[in-house]
Amino acid sequence: MDINGIDHIELYVGDARQAAFYFGTAVGFRLRGQGGPETGLADQRSLLLAQADIRMLLTSGLTAEHPASAYVQRHGDGIAVVALEVDDAAGAYAELVGRGAAGVTPPRTFTGADAEVVTAEVGGFGDVLHRLVERRGDRTEFLPGAVESLPAGDDDKLLAAIDHLAVCVPPGQLDGTVAHYERVFGFAQIFEEHIEVAGQAMNSKVVQSPSERVTVVLLEPDTSRRPGQIEDFLRWHAGAGVQHLGLRTDDIVTAVGALAERGVRFAGTPAAYYDDLERRVGPVDAPLDRLRDLSILVDSDHGGQLLQIFTESMHVRRTLFLELIERRGARTFGSGNIKALYEAKERELAAAGATSAVAAATAGGVGA
């Protein structure tokens, strides 16, 4: 069984048209297909969006019994299916089930005039499924007979591909989830670390397919420390799920500038973070003032540098968000930025405190 990459991701959302409007107008995706009762999908509405090599299917349930309706009620809008491209979907399904995967949907064939697509589904983590996708013929036909393809216009190509998915799991489930991906899917663990800052801590392990085209970053809170963002996600999401989707770009400065102008809100970075940036990561081939203006982060490892930034969550539960990442040789995920951001914030607060103290003393002297 060969896993060749991520064919697409599917989000279950409360309102597919509203979600498509955001991803289209703000993030630059284009509508590439649609499906619903008129195409034989009697109890759902699905819209296919794409940008470069990224395909995103947005699905809303039209009945209370549809899996998307139940998912949204429990978790809110989020990634419910990670579709994996394989050479033989039926064979892969049988092999995965034989290795211990939960079989969810047996192989099914969708046939069109110029394309044939075979899909099957197995359990992944939490309530997230893996859809196995085998494509023959015209690869622009997404799901013949179920999702009608629309004319493909040009897109902005600000984003290039899915770099990774970051998944939060409840305490005590990290090692078991890693073992499941190693035993069942044939992934290998390529990285691990314990991250601790400001009294919060988490454990992280990264698993990757043999093709190196599917990467999953797994995050587990360290309950011996005070609660932090991982616990917040698990509480609001009601269990394990995709915390953020890492999207690779070839020019992060241009991409972030364009998306910010369209209304995408990014996490801010303290100005003090940039004071010692090049001391920490070495010379950066980008204007530091532009990185500061856009709040773009920089980290490095033995392979090179990476530039990254995170959006604010676009969901009412403050769960799923996006990461934009430009890799300049680096193969890790920017964990050095966690400590650097904290230390920058501490310096900024200390400087603000000193300024306040001087101002108070000055005001006191004038008043005297």
Secondary structure, 3 states (H helix, E strand, C coil): CCEEEEEEEEEECCCHHHHHHHHHHCCCCEEEEEECHHHCCCCEEEEEEEECCEEEEEEEECCCCCHHHHHHHHHCCEEEEEEEEECCHHHHHHHHHHCCCCEEEEEEEEECCCEEEEEEEEEEECCEEEEEEEEEECCCCCECCCEEECCCCCCCCCCCEEEEEEEECCCCCHHHHHHHHHHHHCCEEEEEEEEEECCEEEEEEEEECCCCCCEEEEEEECCCCCCCHHHHHHHHHCCCEEEEEEEECCCHHHHHHHHHHCCCCECCCCHHHHCCHHHHHCCCCCCHHHHHHHCCEEEEECCEEEEEEEECCCCCCCCCEEEEEEEEECCCCCCHHHHHHHHHHHHHHHHHHHHHHHHHHHHHHHHC
